[in-house]
Amino acid sequence: MAPTHTVLLTIDGTEYVALPRAEYLRHFGGAAAESEALSLEQFDDLVRAKVGRDLKAARVHAGLTQAQLAKKLRRAQTTVSKSEAGKIQVSEAYIRQVLKVCGLNEDFSAS
């Protein structure tokens, strides 16, 4: 039986499937499977890092500095910096706003 709740992601060209830990263990079972699974924190770190790289690539593509982008977004420069570094989680609305300011489509990806 296929998992009912999955998320498909591509990060740096590697495809990942995220599913609830209980389903993962049910399908792949055992201590070995448990040790190979990423924790939610590790997964979140990977996603934030990928999003940050894409946000930076969008800004650089548009020829903007962090300060210039922050001004256009009406945000603090530290918000731009932390989002690009993957230090903070950003909303989908923030990502859309950055892409719009940078003149890019929503399907833009640096990888």
MODELLER restraints for C-alpha pairs under 7 A, 6 or more apart:
rsr = mdl.restraints
at = mdl.atoms
rsr.add(forms.Gaussian(group=physical.xy_distance, feature=features.Distance(at['CA:3:A'], at['CA:23:A']), mean=6.62, stdev=0.5))
rsr.add(forms.Gaussian(group=physical.xy_distance, feature=features.Distance(at['CA:5:A'], at['CA:19:A']), mean=5.92, stdev=0.5))
rsr.add(forms.Gaussian(group=physical.xy_distance, feature=features.Distance(at['CA:6:A'], at['CA:17:A']), mean=6.54, stdev=0.5))
rsr.add(forms.Gaussian(group=physical.xy_distance, feature=features.Distance(at['CA:6:A'], at['CA:18:A']), mean=5.46, stdev=0.5))
rsr.add(forms.Gaussian(group=physical.xy_distance, feature=features.Distance(at['CA:6:A'], at['CA:19:A']), mean=4.61, stdev=0.5))
rsr.add(forms.Gaussian(group=physical.xy_distance, feature=features.Distance(at['CA:7:A'], at['CA:17:A']), mean=5.65, stdev=0.5))
rsr.add(forms.Gaussian(group=physical.xy_distance, feature=features.Distance(at['CA:7:A'], at['CA:18:A']), mean=4.94, stdev=0.5))
rsr.add(forms.Gaussian(group=physical.xy_distance, feature=features.Distance(at['CA:7:A'], at['CA:19:A']), mean=6.52, stdev=0.5))
rsr.add(forms.Gaussian(group=physical.xy_distance, feature=features.Distance(at['CA:8:A'], at['CA:16:A']), mean=5.91, stdev=0.5))
rsr.add(forms.Gaussian(group=physical.xy_distance, feature=features.Distance(at['CA:8:A'], at['CA:17:A']), mean=4.78, stdev=0.5))
rsr.add(forms.Gaussian(group=physical.xy_distance, feature=features.Distance(at['CA:8:A'], at['CA:18:A']), mean=6.48, stdev=0.5))
rsr.add(forms.Gaussian(group=physical.xy_distance, feature=features.Distance(at['CA:9:A'], at['CA:15:A']), mean=5.73, stdev=0.5))
rsr.add(forms.Gaussian(group=physical.xy_distance, feature=features.Distance(at['CA:9:A'], at['CA:16:A']), mean=5.15, stdev=0.5))
rsr.add(forms.Gaussian(group=physical.xy_distance, feature=features.Distance(at['CA:9:A'], at['CA:17:A']), mean=6.41, stdev=0.5))
rsr.add(forms.Gaussian(group=physical.xy_distance, feature=features.Distance(at['CA:10:A'], at['CA:16:A']), mean=6.05, stdev=0.5))
rsr.add(forms.Gaussian(group=physical.xy_distance, feature=features.Distance(at['CA:11:A'], at['CA:50:A']), mean=6.28, stdev=0.5))
rsr.add(forms.Gaussian(group=physical.xy_distance, feature=features.Distance(at['CA:12:A'], at['CA:111:A']), mean=5.78, stdev=0.5))
rsr.add(forms.Gaussian(group=physical.xy_distance, feature=features.Distance(at['CA:13:A'], at['CA:111:A']), mean=6.74, stdev=0.5))
rsr.add(forms.Gaussian(group=physical.xy_distance, feature=features.Distance(at['CA:25:A'], at['CA:33:A']), mean=6.60, stdev=0.5))
rsr.add(forms.Gaussian(group=physical.xy_distance, feature=features.Distance(at['CA:25:A'], at['CA:34:A']), mean=6.90, stdev=0.5))
rsr.add(forms.Gaussian(group=physical.xy_distance, feature=features.Distance(at['CA:48:A'], at['CA:86:A']), mean=4.63, stdev=0.5))
rsr.add(forms.Gaussian(group=physical.xy_distance, feature=features.Distance(at['CA:48:A'], at['CA:89:A']), mean=6.25, stdev=0.5))
rsr.add(forms.Gaussian(group=physical.xy_distance, feature=features.Distance(at['CA:49:A'], at['CA:85:A']), mean=6.66, stdev=0.5))
rsr.add(forms.Gaussian(group=physical.xy_distance, feature=features.Distance(at['CA:49:A'], at['CA:86:A']), mean=4.48, stdev=0.5))
rsr.add(forms.Gaussian(group=physical.xy_distance, feature=features.Distance(at['CA:52:A'], at['CA:83:A']), mean=5.52, stdev=0.5))
rsr.add(forms.Gaussian(group=physical.xy_distance, feature=features.Distance(at['CA:52:A'], at['CA:84:A']), mean=3.80, stdev=0.5))
rsr.add(forms.Gaussian(group=physical.xy_distance, feature=features.Distance(at['CA:52:A'], at['CA:85:A']), mean=5.53, stdev=0.5))
rsr.add(forms.Gaussian(group=physical.xy_distance, feature=features.Distance(at['CA:52:A'], at['CA:86:A']), mean=4.92, stdev=0.5))
rsr.add(forms.Gaussian(group=physical.xy_distance, feature=features.Distance(at['CA:53:A'], at['CA:84:A']), mean=5.99, stdev=0.5))
rsr.add(forms.Gaussian(group=physical.xy_distance, feature=features.Distance(at['CA:54:A'], at['CA:109:A']), mean=5.72, stdev=0.5))
rsr.add(forms.Gaussian(group=physical.xy_distance, feature=features.Distance(at['CA:54:A'], at['CA:110:A']), mean=5.00, stdev=0.5))
rsr.add(forms.Gaussian(group=physical.xy_distance, feature=features.Distance(at['CA:55:A'], at['CA:84:A']), mean=5.82, stdev=0.5))
rsr.add(forms.Gaussian(group=physical.xy_distance, feature=features.Distance(at['CA:56:A'], at['CA:84:A']), mean=5.43, stdev=0.5))
rsr.add(forms.Gaussian(group=physical.xy_distance, feature=features.Distance(at['CA:57:A'], at['CA:110:A']), mean=5.95, stdev=0.5))
rsr.add(forms.Gaussian(group=physical.xy_distance, feature=features.Distance(at['CA:58:A'], at['CA:99:A']), mean=6.64, stdev=0.5))
rsr.add(forms.Gaussian(group=physical.xy_distance, feature=features.Distance(at['CA:58:A'], at['CA:102:A']), mean=6.22, stdev=0.5))
rsr.add(forms.Gaussian(group=physical.xy_distance, feature=features.Distance(at['CA:59:A'], at['CA:102:A']), mean=6.13, stdev=0.5))
rsr.add(forms.Gaussian(group=physical.xy_distance, feature=features.Distance(at['CA:62:A'], at['CA:102:A']), mean=5.10, stdev=0.5))
rsr.add(forms.Gaussian(group=physical.xy_distance, feature=features.Distance(at['CA:66:A'], at['CA:77:A']), mean=6.11, stdev=0.5))
rsr.add(forms.Gaussian(group=physical.xy_distance, feature=features.Distance(at['CA:66:A'], at['CA:80:A']), mean=6.20, stdev=0.5))
rsr.add(forms.Gaussian(group=physical.xy_distance, feature=features.Distance(at['CA:66:A'], at['CA:81:A']), mean=6.75, stdev=0.5))
rsr.add(forms.Gaussian(group=physical.xy_distance, feature=features.Distance(at['CA:67:A'], at['CA:77:A']), mean=5.35, stdev=0.5))
rsr.add(forms.Gaussian(group=physical.xy_distance, feature=features.Distance(at['CA:70:A'], at['CA:76:A']), mean=5.73, stdev=0.5))
rsr.add(forms.Gaussian(group=physical.xy_distance, feature=features.Distance(at['CA:70:A'], at['CA:77:A']), mean=5.09, stdev=0.5))
rsr.add(forms.Gaussian(group=physical.xy_distance, feature=features.Distance(at['CA:70:A'], at['CA:80:A']), mean=6.25, stdev=0.5))
rsr.add(forms.Gaussian(group=physical.xy_distance, feature=features.Distance(at['CA:82:A'], at['CA:88:A']), mean=5.88, stdev=0.5))
rsr.add(forms.Gaussian(group=physical.xy_distance, feature=features.Distance(at['CA:83:A'], at['CA:89:A']), mean=6.92, stdev=0.5))
rsr.add(forms.Gaussian(group=physical.xy_distance, feature=features.Distance(at['CA:83:A'], at['CA:90:A']), mean=6.63, stdev=0.5))
rsr.add(forms.Gaussian(group=physical.xy_distance, feature=features.Distance(at['CA:96:A'], at['CA:106:A']), mean=6.48, stdev=0.5))
rsr.add(forms.Gaussian(group=physical.xy_distance, feature=features.Distance(at['CA:99:A'], at['CA:105:A']), mean=6.52, stdev=0.5))
rsr.add(forms.Gaussian(group=physical.xy_distance, feature=features.Distance(at['CA:99:A'], at['CA:106:A']), mean=6.53, stdev=0.5))
